[in-house]
Amino acid sequence: MKVKKNLLYLVAATVVLFSACSTDLEVNGDWKETMVVYGLLDQGQPKQYIKINKAFLGEGSALEYAQVKDSVQYVNNLVVKIKRVSDGTEYLLSPDATVPKDAGTFYSADQANAIYSAAFPIVTTSQYQLIIRNSETGEEVTSQTPIVNDFAYTKPTAVTPAFYFVYPSSDNYRFYVEWPTAKNARLYQMIIRFNYVDSTDTGNDTTYLDWVFPTKKTNGLNGGELMSYDFRGQDFLQYIGNKMCNSCTQPSDLRARRALKTEILMYSAADDLSTFIDVNKPSTGIIQTKPEFTNITNGLGIFSARYSKAPFTRSLEKNTLDSLACGRYTKRLKFLNFANVLPACP
């Protein structure tokens, strides 16, 4: 099946009605079922999720409608399946009440009729079709997506013992992350996650800081393009200092901080998901009219694929740890050095 892709442009129109009997404009026409679907298949995750809601319109306040479960969720009448196109194997998804939703404009008390999930093996060489049928009305929506493949880093390599962000002889030492792109991947984004633990009078608190990099687009979808991120190691330390310093006022009971392992996290997106992200970016120009993208046949939303690569995790080497403890960007943050002591920094 070929996925139908629509770019729907919202055009403002002025309608003038001439009538001898009435000047009323009927805004709400006959009710039409419109399913809104969001789902991303990810071979790096143990379970796959599909979010399904209703579009609604009625007399009165839309904000009040949004808080009513029956207005935004289908209740026990959907059959949700994902089919592996290569061999026809079908997987039935079940309502999942374990995924919470933050309180806000839309109903959030439970998502049991909005989130559907299933665990099943994903074959990267096959496309997958989503089929959702409303057993009460007979309405059916469909979509189809390829799967984003895995890749291997060329820098750093599997034998890299630790992350070197600092070399004593070079203040401009650059750290490189490099890889050949994977098949069906259009968009990449990297996060450097710095894990650490705060030791206070009341105990230890393990947390992390994420350094999020801009997205990068591939030229094609066949894979094999060499792509990379690089940055100065000192920029990594400066980022930590800027984010954690908070005017360098530390908790009064903070005894010390200890750096834990640092991770490279990489996420990639299929072509349709990349387009969906582009279309929904904030408008920065004078003309604010934006296209609306959907690849859901007979509905709205997005069904696509992404890949969450397993973290590439290493400890920080000696010079980097010593720079965390006494370097110009972070020396007031009370990090332990390589010797695991809190030094007296100049």
Phi and psi restraints in degrees (value plus and minus 20) as a CYANA .aco file:
   2 LYS   PHI    -112.7   -72.7
   2 LYS   PSI     107.5   147.5
   3 VAL   PHI     -91.9   -51.9
   3 VAL   PSI     109.6   149.6
   4 LYS   PHI    -104.8   -64.8
   4 LYS   PSI     108.4   148.4
   5 LYS   PHI    -134.8   -94.8
   5 LYS   PSI     107.8   147.8
   6 ASN   PHI    -142.2  -102.2
   6 ASN   PSI     115.7   155.7
   7 LEU   PHI    -128.5   -88.5
   7 LEU   PSI      87.4   127.4
   8 LEU   PHI    -118.7   -78.7
   8 LEU   PSI      99.9   139.9
   9 TYR   PHI    -119.5   -79.5
   9 TYR   PSI     106.9   146.9
  10 LEU   PHI    -105.7   -65.7
  10 LEU   PSI      97.4   137.4
  11 VAL   PHI    -134.4   -94.4
  11 VAL   PSI     106.6   146.6
  12 ALA   PHI     -94.8   -54.8
  12 ALA   PSI     112.6   152.6
  13 ALA   PHI    -154.5  -114.5
  13 ALA   PSI     125.5   165.5
  14 THR   PHI    -126.4   -86.4
  14 THR   PSI     103.3   143.3
  15 VAL   PHI    -131.5   -91.5
  15 VAL   PSI     104.6   144.6
  16 VAL   PHI    -131.4   -91.4
  16 VAL   PSI     102.2   142.2
  17 LEU   PHI    -130.8   -90.8
  17 LEU   PSI     106.3   146.3
  18 PHE   PHI    -121.8   -81.8
  18 PHE   PSI     101.9   141.9
  19 SER   PHI    -169.5  -129.5
  19 SER   PSI     116.8   156.8
  20 ALA   PHI     -95.8   -55.8
  20 ALA   PSI     -38.5     1.5
  21 CYS   PHI    -123.8   -83.8
  21 CYS   PSI     -49.8    -9.8
  22 SER   PHI    -171.8  -131.8
  22 SER   PSI     128.2   168.2
  23 THR   PHI    -134.7   -94.7
  23 THR   PSI      -5.4    34.6
  24 ASP   PHI     -97.1   -57.1
  24 ASP   PSI     121.9   161.9
  25 LEU   PHI    -128.3   -88.3
  25 LEU   PSI     101.4   141.4
  26 GLU   PHI    -103.3   -63.3
  26 GLU   PSI      81.6   121.6
  27 VAL   PHI     -95.9   -55.9
  27 VAL   PSI     -63.7   -23.7
  28 ASN   PHI    -112.5   -72.5
  28 ASN   PSI      90.2   130.2
  29 GLY   PHI    -106.2   -66.2
  29 GLY   PSI    -183.2  -143.2
  30 ASP   PHI     -81.8   -41.8
  30 ASP   PSI     124.0   164.0
  31 TRP   PHI     -86.3   -46.3
  31 TRP   PSI     116.5   156.5
  32 LYS   PHI    -153.7  -113.7
  32 LYS   PSI     110.0   150.0
  33 GLU   PHI     -90.4   -50.4
  33 GLU   PSI     106.9   146.9
  34 THR   PHI    -151.8  -111.8
  34 THR   PSI      96.3   136.3
  35 MET   PHI    -113.2   -73.2
  35 MET   PSI     114.6   154.6
  36 VAL   PHI    -133.2   -93.2
  36 VAL   PSI      99.9   139.9
  37 VAL   PHI    -144.7  -104.7
  37 VAL   PSI     116.0   156.0
  38 TYR   PHI    -154.2  -114.2
  38 TYR   PSI     102.4   142.4
  39 GLY   PHI    -175.7  -135.7
  39 GLY   PSI     115.5   155.5
  40 LEU   PHI    -149.9  -109.9
  40 LEU   PSI      96.5   136.5
  41 LEU   PHI     -99.2   -59.2
  41 LEU   PSI     113.8   153.8
  42 ASP   PHI    -158.1  -118.1
  42 ASP   PSI      88.8   128.8
  43 GLN   PHI     -86.2   -46.2
  43 GLN   PSI     -35.3     4.7
  44 GLY   PHI    -103.8   -63.8
  44 GLY   PSI     -21.5    18.5
  45 GLN   PHI    -134.2   -94.2
  45 GLN   PSI     128.4   168.4
  46 PRO   PHI     -94.5   -54.5
  46 PRO   PSI     -41.0    -1.0
  47 LYS   PHI    -157.2  -117.2
  47 LYS   PSI     126.2   166.2
  48 GLN   PHI    -128.0   -88.0
  48 GLN   PSI     123.0   163.0
  49 TYR   PHI    -146.2  -106.2
  49 TYR   PSI     123.0   163.0
  50 ILE   PHI    -147.7  -107.7
  50 ILE   PSI     109.5   149.5
  51 LYS   PHI    -125.5   -85.5
  51 LYS   PSI     109.2   149.2
  52 ILE   PHI    -151.0  -111.0
  52 ILE   PSI     106.1   146.1
  53 ASN   PHI    -153.2  -113.2
  53 ASN   PSI     149.9   189.9
  54 LYS   PHI    -117.5   -77.5
  54 LYS   PSI     124.2   164.2
  55 ALA   PHI    -106.6   -66.6
  55 ALA   PSI     123.9   163.9
  56 PHE   PHI    -161.2  -121.2
  56 PHE   PSI     134.1   174.1
  57 LEU   PHI    -176.3  -136.3
  57 LEU   PSI     116.1   156.1
  58 GLY   PHI    -183.0  -143.0
  58 GLY   PSI     158.2   198.2
  59 GLU   PHI     -90.3   -50.3
  59 GLU   PSI     124.5   164.5
  60 GLY   PHI      74.4   114.4
  60 GLY   PSI    -182.1  -142.1
  61 SER   PHI     -98.5   -58.5
  61 SER   PSI     105.0   145.0
  62 ALA   PHI     -85.9   -45.9
  62 ALA   PSI     -49.9    -9.9
  63 LEU   PHI     -85.5   -45.5
  63 LEU   PSI     -54.4   -14.4
  64 GLU   PHI     -91.4   -51.4
  64 GLU   PSI     -61.6   -21.6
  65 TYR   PHI     -78.8   -38.8
  65 TYR   PSI     -60.2   -20.2
  66 ALA   PHI     -82.6   -42.6
  66 ALA   PSI     -43.6    -3.6
  67 GLN   PHI    -110.4   -70.4
  67 GLN   PSI     -20.5    19.5
  68 VAL   PHI    -117.9   -77.9
  68 VAL   PSI     103.9   143.9
  69 LYS   PHI     -75.2   -35.2
  69 LYS   PSI     -65.5   -25.5
  70 ASP   PHI     -86.9   -46.9
  70 ASP   PSI     -37.8     2.2
  71 SER   PHI     -99.3   -59.3
  71 SER   PSI     -51.2   -11.2
  72 VAL   PHI    -133.8   -93.8
  72 VAL   PSI     -32.8     7.2
  73 GLN   PHI    -145.7  -105.7
  73 GLN   PSI     124.8   164.8
  74 TYR   PHI    -100.5   -60.5
  74 TYR   PSI     120.3   160.3
  75 VAL   PHI    -133.6   -93.6
  75 VAL   PSI      84.0   124.0
  76 ASN   PHI      35.8    75.8
  76 ASN   PSI      20.4    60.4
  77 ASN   PHI    -161.8  -121.8
  77 ASN   PSI      -1.8    38.2
  78 LEU   PHI    -130.2   -90.2
  78 LEU   PSI     120.3   160.3
  79 VAL   PHI    -131.7   -91.7
  79 VAL   PSI      97.6   137.6
  80 VAL   PHI    -136.0   -96.0
  80 VAL   PSI     100.7   140.7
  81 LYS   PHI    -152.6  -112.6
  81 LYS   PSI     129.4   169.4
  82 ILE   PHI    -142.4  -102.4
  82 ILE   PSI     106.2   146.2
  83 LYS   PHI    -131.5   -91.5
  83 LYS   PSI     110.6   150.6
  84 ARG   PHI     -98.3   -58.3
  84 ARG   PSI      94.3   134.3
  85 VAL   PHI     -86.1   -46.1
  85 VAL   PSI     -52.9   -12.9
  86 SER   PHI     -83.9   -43.9
  86 SER   PSI     -53.2   -13.2
  87 ASP   PHI    -151.3  -111.3
  87 ASP   PSI     -18.2    21.8
  88 GLY   PHI      60.6   100.6
  88 GLY   PSI     -16.7    23.3
  89 THR   PHI     -83.8   -43.8
  89 THR   PSI     111.6   151.6
  90 GLU   PHI    -133.9   -93.9
  90 GLU   PSI     123.4   163.4
  91 TYR   PHI    -143.2  -103.2
  91 TYR   PSI     107.3   147.3
  92 LEU   PHI    -109.5   -69.5
  92 LEU   PSI     107.5   147.5
  93 LEU   PHI    -114.9   -74.9
  93 LEU   PSI     124.7   164.7
  94 SER   PHI    -133.7   -93.7
  94 SER   PSI     133.0   173.0
  95 PRO   PHI     -76.5   -36.5
  95 PRO   PSI     118.4   158.4
  96 ASP   PHI    -145.9  -105.9
  96 ASP   PSI      91.3   131.3
  97 ALA   PHI    -112.5   -72.5
  97 ALA   PSI     -14.3    25.7
  98 THR   PHI    -108.0   -68.0
  98 THR   PSI     -28.0    12.0
  99 VAL   PHI    -119.0   -79.0
  99 VAL   PSI      91.4   131.4
 100 PRO   PHI     -99.7   -59.7
 100 PRO   PSI     140.9   180.9
 101 LYS   PHI    -146.8  -106.8
 101 LYS   PSI     114.0   154.0
 102 ASP   PHI     -83.3   -43.3
 102 ASP   PSI     125.1   165.1
 103 ALA   PHI     -82.5   -42.5
 103 ALA   PSI     126.0   166.0
 104 GLY   PHI     160.0   200.0
 104 GLY   PSI    -167.6  -127.6
 105 THR   PHI     -85.2   -45.2
 105 THR   PSI     -58.4   -18.4
 106 PHE   PHI    -119.0   -79.0
 106 PHE   PSI     135.2   175.2
 107 TYR   PHI     -70.8   -30.8
 107 TYR   PSI     112.1   152.1
 108 SER   PHI    -157.6  -117.6
 108 SER   PSI     -17.5    22.5
 109 ALA   PHI     -78.3   -38.3
 109 ALA   PSI     -59.2   -19.2
 110 ASP   PHI    -173.8  -133.8
 110 ASP   PSI     135.1   175.1
 111 GLN   PHI    -137.5   -97.5
 111 GLN   PSI       2.4    42.4
 112 ALA   PHI     -80.7   -40.7
 112 ALA   PSI     -47.8    -7.8
 113 ASN   PHI    -127.5   -87.5
 113 ASN   PSI      -8.6    31.4
 114 ALA   PHI    -136.6   -96.6
 114 ALA   PSI     -49.3    -9.3
 115 ILE   PHI    -128.8   -88.8
 115 ILE   PSI     107.6   147.6
 116 TYR   PHI    -140.9  -100.9
 116 TYR   PSI     122.8   162.8
 117 SER   PHI    -166.1  -126.1
 117 SER   PSI     141.9   181.9
 118 ALA   PHI    -183.5  -143.5
 118 ALA   PSI     130.4   170.4
 119 ALA   PHI    -126.3   -86.3
 119 ALA   PSI     103.9   143.9
 120 PHE   PHI    -176.1  -136.1
 120 PHE   PSI     133.8   173.8
 121 PRO   PHI     -90.7   -50.7
 121 PRO   PSI     118.8   158.8
 122 ILE   PHI    -127.1   -87.1
 122 ILE   PSI     104.9   144.9
 123 VAL   PHI    -116.9   -76.9
 123 VAL   PSI      97.5   137.5
 124 THR   PHI     -90.9   -50.9
 124 THR   PSI     -36.6     3.4
 125 THR   PHI    -106.3   -66.3
 125 THR   PSI     -24.3    15.7
 126 SER   PHI    -131.4   -91.4
 126 SER   PSI     132.0   172.0
 127 GLN   PHI    -105.2   -65.2
 127 GLN   PSI     142.0   182.0
 128 TYR   PHI    -148.9  -108.9
 128 TYR   PSI     118.5   158.5
 129 GLN   PHI    -131.2   -91.2
 129 GLN   PSI     114.1   154.1
 130 LEU   PHI    -118.8   -78.8
 130 LEU   PSI     110.9   150.9
 131 ILE   PHI    -150.5  -110.5
 131 ILE   PSI     100.6   140.6
 132 ILE   PHI    -144.0  -104.0
 132 ILE   PSI     106.3   146.3
 133 ARG   PHI    -146.2  -106.2
 133 ARG   PSI     110.9   150.9
 134 ASN   PHI    -106.2   -66.2
 134 ASN   PSI      89.3   129.3
 135 SER   PHI     -90.0   -50.0
 135 SER   PSI     -35.2     4.8
 136 GLU   PHI    -103.0   -63.0
 136 GLU   PSI     -63.5   -23.5
 137 THR   PHI    -122.8   -82.8
 137 THR   PSI     -36.1     3.9
 138 GLY   PHI      62.0   102.0
 138 GLY   PSI     -22.3    17.7
 139 GLU   PHI     -85.3   -45.3
 139 GLU   PSI     121.1   161.1
 140 GLU   PHI    -157.5  -117.5
 140 GLU   PSI     114.9   154.9
 141 VAL   PHI    -139.7   -99.7
 141 VAL   PSI     130.4   170.4
 142 THR   PHI    -161.6  -121.6
 142 THR   PSI     141.3   181.3
 143 SER   PHI    -183.4  -143.4
 143 SER   PSI     150.5   190.5
 144 GLN   PHI    -169.7  -129.7
 144 GLN   PSI     125.6   165.6
 145 THR   PHI    -166.2  -126.2
 145 THR   PSI     127.0   167.0
 146 PRO   PHI     -98.4   -58.4
 146 PRO   PSI     150.7   190.7
 147 ILE   PHI    -126.4   -86.4
 147 ILE   PSI     116.3   156.3
 148 VAL   PHI     -96.5   -56.5
 148 VAL   PSI     107.0   147.0
 149 ASN   PHI    -102.7   -62.7
 149 ASN   PSI     147.1   187.1
 150 ASP   PHI    -101.8   -61.8
 150 ASP   PSI     150.4   190.4
 151 PHE   PHI    -171.4  -131.4
 151 PHE   PSI     148.8   188.8
 152 ALA   PHI    -142.8  -102.8
 152 ALA   PSI     118.1   158.1
 153 TYR   PHI     -89.4   -49.4
 153 TYR   PSI     121.0   161.0
 154 THR   PHI    -117.7   -77.7
 154 THR   PSI     -43.6    -3.6
 155 LYS   PHI    -164.8  -124.8
 155 LYS   PSI     109.6   149.6
 156 PRO   PHI     -87.6   -47.6
 156 PRO   PSI     146.5   186.5
 157 THR   PHI    -120.2   -80.2
 157 THR   PSI     151.0   191.0
 158 ALA   PHI     -82.9   -42.9
 158 ALA   PSI     -43.6    -3.6
 159 VAL   PHI    -111.9   -71.9
 159 VAL   PSI     -18.5    21.5
 160 THR   PHI     -81.7   -41.7
 160 THR   PSI      98.3   138.3
 161 PRO   PHI     -96.2   -56.2
 161 PRO   PSI     -53.0   -13.0
 162 ALA   PHI    -179.6  -139.6
 162 ALA   PSI     145.0   185.0
 163 PHE   PHI    -106.8   -66.8
 163 PHE   PSI     102.7   142.7
 164 TYR   PHI    -121.4   -81.4
 164 TYR   PSI      84.3   124.3
 165 PHE   PHI    -122.2   -82.2
 165 PHE   PSI     -28.6    11.4
 166 VAL   PHI    -156.9  -116.9
 166 VAL   PSI     112.5   152.5
 167 TYR   PHI    -141.0  -101.0
 167 TYR   PSI     109.8   149.8
 168 PRO   PHI     -76.5   -36.5
 168 PRO   PSI     -50.1   -10.1
 169 SER   PHI    -109.4   -69.4
 169 SER   PSI     -23.8    16.2
 170 SER   PHI    -163.1  -123.1
 170 SER   PSI      97.9   137.9
 171 ASP   PHI    -101.8   -61.8
 171 ASP   PSI     -31.7     8.3
 172 ASN   PHI    -130.3   -90.3
 172 ASN   PSI       2.5    42.5
 173 TYR   PHI     -80.5   -40.5
 173 TYR   PSI     110.4   150.4
 174 ARG   PHI    -127.1   -87.1
 174 ARG   PSI     119.6   159.6
 175 PHE   PHI    -123.5   -83.5
 175 PHE   PSI     111.2   151.2
 176 TYR   PHI    -136.0   -96.0
 176 TYR   PSI     116.0   156.0
 177 VAL   PHI    -140.8  -100.8
 177 VAL   PSI     101.3   141.3
 178 GLU   PHI    -157.0  -117.0
 178 GLU   PSI     124.2   164.2
 179 TRP   PHI    -180.8  -140.8
 179 TRP   PSI     135.5   175.5
 180 PRO   PHI    -106.1   -66.1
 180 PRO   PSI     115.1   155.1
 181 THR   PHI     -84.3   -44.3
 181 THR   PSI     135.4   175.4
 182 ALA   PHI    -117.0   -77.0
 182 ALA   PSI     140.0   180.0
 183 LYS   PHI     -83.9   -43.9
 183 LYS   PSI     118.9   158.9
 184 ASN   PHI      53.6    93.6
 184 ASN   PSI     -13.8    26.2
 185 ALA   PHI    -114.1   -74.1
 185 ALA   PSI     107.5   147.5
 186 ARG   PHI    -127.0   -87.0
 186 ARG   PSI     -49.7    -9.7
 187 LEU   PHI    -154.1  -114.1
 187 LEU   PSI     119.5   159.5
 188 TYR   PHI    -148.1  -108.1
 188 TYR   PSI     129.9   169.9
 189 GLN   PHI    -167.9  -127.9
 189 GLN   PSI     115.9   155.9
 190 MET   PHI    -130.6   -90.6
 190 MET   PSI     125.2   165.2
 191 ILE   PHI    -149.0  -109.0
 191 ILE   PSI     110.8   150.8
 192 ILE   PHI    -117.5   -77.5
 192 ILE   PSI      97.1   137.1
 193 ARG   PHI    -125.6   -85.6
 193 ARG   PSI      97.6   137.6
 194 PHE   PHI    -120.7   -80.7
 194 PHE   PSI      92.9   132.9
 195 ASN   PHI    -115.7   -75.7
 195 ASN   PSI     119.4   159.4
 196 TYR   PHI    -174.3  -134.3
 196 TYR   PSI     148.1   188.1
 197 VAL   PHI    -149.0  -109.0
 197 VAL   PSI     112.9   152.9
 198 ASP   PHI    -115.1   -75.1
 198 ASP   PSI     108.4   148.4
 199 SER   PHI    -124.8   -84.8
 199 SER   PSI      99.8   139.8
 200 THR   PHI    -144.3  -104.3
 200 THR   PSI    -199.4  -159.4
 201 ASP   PHI     -83.6   -43.6
 201 ASP   PSI     -42.7    -2.7
 202 THR   PHI    -119.6   -79.6
 202 THR   PSI     -22.8    17.2
 203 GLY   PHI     118.2   158.2
 203 GLY   PSI    -181.6  -141.6
 204 ASN   PHI    -131.0   -91.0
 204 ASN   PSI     116.7   156.7
 205 ASP   PHI    -144.4  -104.4
 205 ASP   PSI      92.1   132.1
 206 THR   PHI    -110.3   -70.3
 206 THR   PSI     110.6   150.6
 207 THR   PHI    -169.6  -129.6
 207 THR   PSI    -192.7  -152.7
 208 TYR   PHI    -172.2  -132.2
 208 TYR   PSI     143.7   183.7
 209 LEU   PHI    -147.6  -107.6
 209 LEU   PSI     108.5   148.5
 210 ASP   PHI    -122.3   -82.3
 210 ASP   PSI     109.7   149.7
 211 TRP   PHI    -125.2   -85.2
 211 TRP   PSI      86.4   126.4
 212 VAL   PHI    -115.3   -75.3
 212 VAL   PSI     107.1   147.1
 213 PHE   PHI    -118.2   -78.2
 213 PHE   PSI     137.7   177.7
 214 PRO   PHI     -82.7   -42.7
 214 PRO   PSI     135.6   175.6
 215 THR   PHI     -93.4   -53.4
 215 THR   PSI     136.6   176.6
 216 LYS   PHI    -149.7  -109.7
 216 LYS   PSI     118.1   158.1
 217 LYS   PHI    -124.8   -84.8
 217 LYS   PSI     124.0   164.0
 218 THR   PHI    -104.2   -64.2
 218 THR   PSI     141.0   181.0
 219 ASN   PHI    -103.0   -63.0
 219 ASN   PSI     -47.3    -7.3
 220 GLY   PHI    -165.4  -125.4
 220 GLY   PSI    -197.9  -157.9
 221 LEU   PHI    -134.2   -94.2
 221 LEU   PSI     -13.2    26.8
 222 ASN   PHI    -107.1   -67.1
 222 ASN   PSI     -30.4     9.6
 223 GLY   PHI      63.9   103.9
 223 GLY   PSI     154.0   194.0
 224 GLY   PHI      71.8   111.8
 224 GLY   PSI     -23.9    16.1
 225 GLU   PHI     -97.0   -57.0
 225 GLU   PSI     118.1   158.1
 226 LEU   PHI    -103.5   -63.5
 226 LEU   PSI     103.8   143.8
 227 MET   PHI    -149.6  -109.6
 227 MET   PSI     132.2   172.2
 228 SER   PHI    -176.1  -136.1
 228 SER   PSI     138.0   178.0
 229 TYR   PHI    -139.5   -99.5
 229 TYR   PSI     125.0   165.0
 230 ASP   PHI    -168.4  -128.4
 230 ASP   PSI     132.5   172.5
 231 PHE   PHI    -178.7  -138.7
 231 PHE   PSI     138.7   178.7
 232 ARG   PHI     -90.7   -50.7
 232 ARG   PSI     117.5   157.5
 233 GLY   PHI     -78.3   -38.3
 233 GLY   PSI     -55.3   -15.3
 234 GLN   PHI     -85.1   -45.1
 234 GLN   PSI     -48.8    -8.8
 235 ASP   PHI     -85.7   -45.7
 235 ASP   PSI     -53.4   -13.4
 236 PHE   PHI     -82.4   -42.4
 236 PHE   PSI     -66.6   -26.6
 237 LEU   PHI     -87.0   -47.0
 237 LEU   PSI     -57.7   -17.7
 238 GLN   PHI     -85.9   -45.9
 238 GLN   PSI     -58.0   -18.0
 239 TYR   PHI     -82.1   -42.1
 239 TYR   PSI     -64.8   -24.8
 240 ILE   PHI     -80.0   -40.0
 240 ILE   PSI     -65.8   -25.8
 241 GLY   PHI     -81.5   -41.5
 241 GLY   PSI     -64.4   -24.4
 242 ASN   PHI     -85.9   -45.9
 242 ASN   PSI     -60.2   -20.2
 243 LYS   PHI     -97.8   -57.8
 243 LYS   PSI     -51.6   -11.6
 244 MET   PHI    -119.5   -79.5
 244 MET   PSI     -35.6     4.4
 245 CYS   PHI     -86.6   -46.6
 245 CYS   PSI     -67.0   -27.0
 246 ASN   PHI      28.6    68.6
 246 ASN   PSI      37.2    77.2
 247 SER   PHI      42.9    82.9
 247 SER   PSI      -4.3    35.7
 248 CYS   PHI      40.4    80.4
 248 CYS   PSI       6.6    46.6
 249 THR   PHI    -116.1   -76.1
 249 THR   PSI      86.6   126.6
 250 GLN   PHI    -114.2   -74.2
 250 GLN   PSI     139.1   179.1
 251 PRO   PHI     -73.4   -33.4
 251 PRO   PSI     119.1   159.1
 252 SER   PHI     -82.6   -42.6
 252 SER   PSI     -46.6    -6.6
 253 ASP   PHI    -121.7   -81.7
 253 ASP   PSI      -5.6    34.4
 254 LEU   PHI     -92.5   -52.5
 254 LEU   PSI     100.4   140.4
 255 ARG   PHI    -110.5   -70.5
 255 ARG   PSI     -67.1   -27.1
 256 ALA   PHI    -186.8  -146.8
 256 ALA   PSI     142.8   182.8
 257 ARG   PHI    -141.7  -101.7
 257 ARG   PSI     123.9   163.9
 258 ARG   PHI    -146.9  -106.9
 258 ARG   PSI     106.8   146.8
 259 ALA   PHI     -92.7   -52.7
 259 ALA   PSI     112.6   152.6
 260 LEU   PHI    -121.5   -81.5
 260 LEU   PSI    -180.9  -140.9
 261 LYS   PHI     -91.6   -51.6
 261 LYS   PSI     131.9   171.9
 262 THR   PHI    -129.2   -89.2
 262 THR   PSI     123.2   163.2
 263 GLU   PHI    -142.4  -102.4
 263 GLU   PSI     123.6   163.6
 264 ILE   PHI    -119.6   -79.6
 264 ILE   PSI      97.8   137.8
 265 LEU   PHI    -128.5   -88.5
 265 LEU   PSI     111.5   151.5
 266 MET   PHI    -149.2  -109.2
 266 MET   PSI     113.0   153.0
 267 TYR   PHI    -143.8  -103.8
 267 TYR   PSI     119.7   159.7
 268 SER   PHI    -149.9  -109.9
 268 SER   PSI     132.7   172.7
 269 ALA   PHI    -149.3  -109.3
 269 ALA   PSI     125.4   165.4
 270 ALA   PHI     -92.1   -52.1
 270 ALA   PSI     152.2   192.2
 271 ASP   PHI     -81.7   -41.7
 271 ASP   PSI     -67.2   -27.2
 272 ASP   PHI     -84.1   -44.1
 272 ASP   PSI     -58.8   -18.8
 273 LEU   PHI     -85.7   -45.7
 273 LEU   PSI     -59.1   -19.1
 274 SER   PHI     -80.3   -40.3
 274 SER   PSI     -64.5   -24.5
 275 THR   PHI     -82.9   -42.9
 275 THR   PSI     -62.9   -22.9
 276 PHE   PHI     -79.8   -39.8
 276 PHE   PSI     -61.9   -21.9
 277 ILE   PHI     -85.3   -45.3
 277 ILE   PSI     -63.7   -23.7
 278 ASP   PHI     -81.3   -41.3
 278 ASP   PSI     -65.1   -25.1
 279 VAL   PHI     -84.9   -44.9
 279 VAL   PSI     -52.5   -12.5
 280 ASN   PHI    -115.1   -75.1
 280 ASN   PSI     -10.4    29.6
 281 LYS   PHI     -88.4   -48.4
 281 LYS   PSI     129.8   169.8
 282 PRO   PHI     -78.9   -38.9
 282 PRO   PSI     120.3   160.3
 283 SER   PHI     -95.7   -55.7
 283 SER   PSI     112.7   152.7
 284 THR   PHI    -132.6   -92.6
 284 THR   PSI     -27.7    12.3
 285 GLY   PHI    -112.6   -72.6
 285 GLY   PSI    -196.2  -156.2
 286 ILE   PHI     -90.0   -50.0
 286 ILE   PSI     -61.5   -21.5
 287 ILE   PHI    -102.7   -62.7
 287 ILE   PSI      97.3   137.3
 288 GLN   PHI    -116.1   -76.1
 288 GLN   PSI     -25.8    14.2
 289 THR   PHI     -86.0   -46.0
 289 THR   PSI     107.1   147.1
 290 LYS   PHI    -140.7  -100.7
 290 LYS   PSI     124.4   164.4
 291 PRO   PHI     -90.6   -50.6
 291 PRO   PSI     135.5   175.5
 292 GLU   PHI    -133.7   -93.7
 292 GLU   PSI     106.7   146.7
 293 PHE   PHI    -127.7   -87.7
 293 PHE   PSI     114.4   154.4
 294 THR   PHI    -165.2  -125.2
 294 THR   PSI     123.5   163.5
 295 ASN   PHI    -138.2   -98.2
 295 ASN   PSI       2.2    42.2
 296 ILE   PHI    -114.8   -74.8
 296 ILE   PSI      96.8   136.8
 297 THR   PHI     -94.7   -54.7
 297 THR   PSI     104.4   144.4
 298 ASN   PHI      53.3    93.3
 298 ASN   PSI      -1.0    39.0
 299 GLY   PHI    -179.8  -139.8
 299 GLY   PSI    -184.2  -144.2
 300 LEU   PHI    -149.4  -109.4
 300 LEU   PSI     136.2   176.2
 301 GLY   PHI     103.7   143.7
 301 GLY   PSI    -172.9  -132.9
 302 ILE   PHI    -166.3  -126.3
 302 ILE   PSI     113.4   153.4
 303 PHE   PHI    -147.8  -107.8
 303 PHE   PSI      93.6   133.6
 304 SER   PHI    -171.0  -131.0
 304 SER   PSI    -179.8  -139.8
 305 ALA   PHI    -159.7  -119.7
 305 ALA   PSI     131.8   171.8
 306 ARG   PHI    -161.7  -121.7
 306 ARG   PSI     152.9   192.9
 307 TYR   PHI    -158.1  -118.1
 307 TYR   PSI     104.8   144.8
 308 SER   PHI    -123.1   -83.1
 308 SER   PSI      80.1   120.1
 309 LYS   PHI     -90.3   -50.3
 309 LYS   PSI     124.2   164.2
 310 ALA   PHI     -78.0   -38.0
 310 ALA   PSI     119.5   159.5
 311 PRO   PHI     -78.5   -38.5
 311 PRO   PSI     119.0   159.0
 312 PHE   PHI    -113.0   -73.0
 312 PHE   PSI      89.7   129.7
 313 THR   PHI    -138.3   -98.3
 313 THR   PSI     111.0   151.0
 314 ARG   PHI    -164.8  -124.8
 314 ARG   PSI     139.2   179.2
 315 SER   PHI     -97.8   -57.8
 315 SER   PSI     143.9   183.9
 316 LEU   PHI    -107.6   -67.6
 316 LEU   PSI     118.6   158.6
 317 GLU   PHI     -99.0   -59.0
 317 GLU   PSI     155.7   195.7
 318 LYS   PHI     -75.0   -35.0
 318 LYS   PSI     -72.0   -32.0
 319 ASN   PHI     -84.1   -44.1
 319 ASN   PSI     -55.2   -15.2
 320 THR   PHI     -88.2   -48.2
 320 THR   PSI     -62.9   -22.9
 321 LEU   PHI     -83.8   -43.8
 321 LEU   PSI     -60.9   -20.9
 322 ASP   PHI     -86.6   -46.6
 322 ASP   PSI     -54.4   -14.4
 323 SER   PHI     -91.5   -51.5
 323 SER   PSI     -53.5   -13.5
 324 LEU   PHI     -80.9   -40.9
 324 LEU   PSI     -59.9   -19.9
 325 ALA   PHI     -93.5   -53.5
 325 ALA   PSI     -60.4   -20.4
 326 CYS   PHI    -152.0  -112.0
 326 CYS   PSI     -12.5    27.5
 327 GLY   PHI     -89.9   -49.9
 327 GLY   PSI     142.0   182.0
 328 ARG   PHI     -85.7   -45.7
 328 ARG   PSI     -42.8    -2.8
 329 TYR   PHI    -109.3   -69.3
 329 TYR   PSI     -45.7    -5.7
 330 THR   PHI    -148.1  -108.1
 330 THR   PSI     -15.6    24.4
 331 LYS   PHI     -86.5   -46.5
 331 LYS   PSI     -37.2     2.8
 332 ARG   PHI    -112.2   -72.2
 332 ARG   PSI     -12.5    27.5
 333 LEU   PHI    -116.2   -76.2
 333 LEU   PSI     -19.6    20.4
 334 LYS   PHI      44.8    84.8
 334 LYS   PSI      21.9    61.9
 335 PHE   PHI    -102.6   -62.6
 335 PHE   PSI     120.8   160.8
 336 LEU   PHI     -91.6   -51.6
 336 LEU   PSI     129.6   169.6
 337 ASN   PHI    -108.4   -68.4
 337 ASN   PSI    -190.2  -150.2
 338 PHE   PHI     -80.2   -40.2
 338 PHE   PSI     -52.3   -12.3
 339 ALA   PHI     -98.8   -58.8
 339 ALA   PSI     -17.8    22.2
 340 ASN   PHI      46.0    86.0
 340 ASN   PSI      15.2    55.2
 341 VAL   PHI    -147.3  -107.3
 341 VAL   PSI     138.7   178.7
 342 LEU   PHI    -111.7   -71.7
 342 LEU   PSI      83.6   123.6
 343 PRO   PHI     -99.2   -59.2
 343 PRO   PSI     141.1   181.1
 344 ALA   PHI    -109.2   -69.2
 344 ALA   PSI      81.2   121.2
 345 CYS   PHI    -102.0   -62.0
 345 CYS   PSI     123.4   163.4
